[in-house]
Amino acid sequence: MHGFKSTILLVVVLGGLGGYIYFVDSKRDPAAEGANAKAFAELVADNIEEIEIRNADGVTSHVQRVGTDWQLVAPDKADADDGVVGTVTSNLSTLEVQRVVDENPTDLAQYGLNPPRIDISFRSKDQKDFQRLLVGEKTPTGGDFFAKRPNENRVFLISSFLDAIFNKTSFDLRDKAVLKFDRSQAQAVEIVAGTNTTQFTGNGSDWRIAKPMSARADYAAVEGLMTRLSSTFMQKIVVQEAADLRPYGLDRPALTATVTTGSSKATLVIGRADEGGRFARDVSRSEIFTVEETLFTELSKDIGEFRRKDLFDGRSFTANRIAVTRGEETLALDKTTVDSKETWKNAAGQNVDLTKAEDLMARLSNLRATSFEAAAHPSLKTPVLTATIRFDENKTETVTFGRSGMDTFASRADEPGSAKIDPMALDEALKAIDALK
């Protein structure tokens, strides 16, 4: 019975509260509150040409549009991050007044607006005067921030996520890429680490190692290297211009990476370690910054990490001839196409089992190096198998295989040293050969 009375009482209280809220809301003037109205009604993001932000730390940064790009002009001069600045302009143009909290405030300090915590000024195209947005403190509930325009009395609320977008430092606004170059035009990459020099040359998607040897390069590994160089950001700016590079280890860099694009070169030098990172600089710019240690580690990888692991470039759909020699036995197969139908023929001109021929081709083309050795292994002088594949009409590649104890080695005729491979993978290729006899 007692629980029933409590329920009745709760219903009465909630009903009264609902009625009160309805009464108050019915008297409220939505137009006066400006709820969900744009703070800058006519503003178009693409028309903004200049922005000045005094952030919560009291530091002022100034960016200007130059053509289609943005430039940081104060407190330092540098390329700006177009994406970050674009986020500021787009949010200014779509900024909504969540709710007006005070039409005629008598004390702006209670809202964190005297002085404002953040002060944003901006100028649009064909306008002389700057518009401004003042951002104050969080509301007691922490859901929004107080804000106002200097030419209006009213104090209104803006969404809390906007604080992080507008409260920018000059470092936030600047382009933080450690090295700038056109990846689509990259023709060569050279990395000098101590006494070791690694050089890659490229032609479209085809990369080769030029130093310390001539060999095929692993496309994914080199592209990963290029991505690392083009997308790594500075951790922090140490100094805008250094008279002496020695304190940073940049007079004699631990590593130098140079990307060649046509007649231009972009060079990054990395110096000594510093608190989880390393000092570095783009030689075309004056500032010294830090980069993460992992960038140095990845650029310093052994040349074997960049070699192509596939022993054959030819694949079953591109190959038109296979020749394998074991001891004194040679098996040669040629692929012909008649009426869109592919067939493999042996040296006697007889058709061979298509499935078995394709299986052999697949087994050979799937052979991969697990590691590389600088010298040719002695076992390759008495090979257990020599395989030649012709593909794309006139390209030919030959790989020799040798065995020593439990290990299996391979070498290409056009590359130095030898590769270590999985013994079981070679066994499967040998079984495929036997199946065709």
NORNOR-V357651 format. One record per backbone hydrogen bond with DSSP energy under -1.0 kcal/mol. NH is the residue of the N-H (numbers start at 1). CO is the residue of the C=O. If there is no record, write none. Layout:
BEGIN
NH:CO
NH:CO
END
This chain:
BEGIN
5:1
6:2
7:3
8:4
9:5
10:6
11:7
12:8
13:9
14:10
15:11
16:12
17:13
18:14
19:15
20:16
21:17
22:18
23:19
24:20
25:21
26:22
33:29
34:30
36:97
37:34
39:95
43:40
47:44
48:45
49:123
50:123
51:63
52:121
53:61
54:119
55:59
58:55
61:53
62:74
63:51
64:71
65:49
66:69
69:66
71:64
72:78
73:62
74:62
78:72
80:70
81:173
85:81
86:82
87:83
88:84
89:85
90:86
91:87
92:88
93:89
94:90
97:37
98:157
101:155
102:155
111:108
112:109
113:108
117:112
117:135
118:135
119:54
120:133
121:52
122:131
123:50
125:47
127:124
131:122
133:120
134:148
135:118
136:146
137:111
139:144
142:139
145:158
146:137
147:156
148:134
152:149
155:102
156:147
157:99
158:145
160:143
162:159
163:160
166:162
167:163
168:166
173:169
174:170
175:79
178:232
185:182
186:183
187:260
188:260
189:200
190:258
191:198
192:256
193:196
196:193
198:191
199:211
200:189
201:208
202:187
203:206
206:203
208:201
209:215
210:199
211:199
215:209
217:207
218:306
222:218
223:219
224:220
225:221
226:222
227:223
228:224
229:225
230:226
231:227
232:228
234:176
235:290
238:288
239:288
248:245
249:246
250:245
254:270
255:270
256:192
257:268
258:190
259:266
260:188
261:264
264:261
266:259
268:257
269:281
270:255
271:279
272:248
274:277
277:274
278:291
279:272
280:289
281:269
283:267
285:282
288:239
289:280
290:236
291:278
293:276
295:292
297:293
298:294
299:295
300:296
301:298
305:302
306:303
308:216
311:367
318:315
319:315
320:390
321:390
322:333
323:388
324:331
325:386
326:329
329:326
331:324
333:322
334:345
335:320
336:343
338:341
341:338
343:336
345:334
346:350
349:346
352:344
357:353
358:354
359:355
360:356
361:357
362:358
363:359
364:360
365:361
366:362
367:364
369:309
370:420
371:420
373:418
380:377
381:378
382:379
384:401
385:401
386:325
387:399
388:323
389:397
390:321
391:395
392:318
394:392
395:391
397:389
399:387
400:411
401:385
402:409
404:407
407:404
409:402
410:419
411:400
413:398
415:412
418:373
419:410
420:371
421:408
426:422
427:423
428:424
429:425
430:426
431:427
432:428
433:429
434:430
435:431
436:433
437:434
END
